[in-house]
C-alpha cells in the first residue's frame, strides 16, 4: 500500500518490544545473545488474508521466486543507498501448508 511507505517510516516501537524482537531475531538467525543483531530483511506474507483476491491460481499468487526476486531487489537497494550488506531474511506467515513452507 502506498500509504505505508509514508506512514511506516515514522513508526517507532517501545524499547521493551525492540528488545523482544532482538531476542527472537537473533534466535532465528542463530546469533548468540551476546552478539549484536545483524541487519536483516523481515517479510510477513499474509497468505490467508489474500486468498480470495488472487486472480491466478493460489500456488502462483505467492510464488517463492517472486519473493526471492523482491528480497534480492531490496538487498541491492540497501547496498547502494545505505552501504548495508544484508544476508539474513526472516519470513513469517499465517500459512499452515507444509508444502508452501518447504518452498520458502
N, C-alpha and C positions, 0 to 999 in steps of 0.2 A: 504494500500500500504506500503510495507516495507520501501520505501524511506521516508515516513512521520515520521516514528519512529526516524529517524536520523535528518531530516531537522526540523521537528516541535519543537524539544526540544530547538532549538536555536532562534526561533521566539520570538519577543518582540513587544508589542503594545505601541503606544504613550500614555502618561498619560491621555489625554482627552478621548481616546477610552476606556481605563480601567475604568475611572470614569463613563462613559456612560453604560458600561457593568454592573458595580456595581449597578447602579440605577435600571436597568431593572432586574437584577438577584434578588436583594432584593425585588423588587415588585412581581416577580414571586413566591418568597418563603414567601411572607407576612411578611417580616422583615422590621422594621422601618428604615427610612433613617439615624437615629442617631446610629444604631447598625452596627457593622462590618458585612461584607458579610460572612456568614458561608461557610465552604467548600462544594462544590457541584460537581457533575458529569454532564457534558453537552454533549448531544447527538444531532447530526443533521442527521436525516435519509433522505437521498436524494432519496426518494422513486421513484419519477417520472424519475429520471436520469437512473435508473437501470431496469426499466420495461421490456425492450427488452432483457436484459441479464439474466433474471431469468430463470432457467432451470426447475423449478417446478411451479405449479400454483402460481400466484402473491400473493394470500392471504396467502401462506405458505412461500413465499420468505422473508418476513419481519415479521415473527411471533412474537407477543409480548412476548411469552415465551422465545424465543431466546434472545431478547433484555434484558429481565429481568435477564436471566442467566448471560449474559455478564456484566451487571451492578453489579450483585452480586459478580462476579469474580473480577471486578475492586475494589469494596469496600473492599473485602478481601485482595487484594494486597496492597492497600493503608494503611490498618490497620496494616499489617505485616511489610511492608517495611518502612513506614513513620510514623506509630503510629497515623494516622489520621482516625477518625470515620466520615464517610461521609453518611449522611442520606437524603440529598436533591439531586434530579435529575431533571434537566431541559431538556426537549426534544423539539426540533423544527424540522420542516419538510416542504417540498413543497407539501405534501399530502393534498388534499382537501376533501377526503371522510370522512364524519362524522362517518361512521361505523368503519373505521380504527382507528380514533382518540378515539372512545369510548372504544376500547380495550387497548389503551395506558393508 
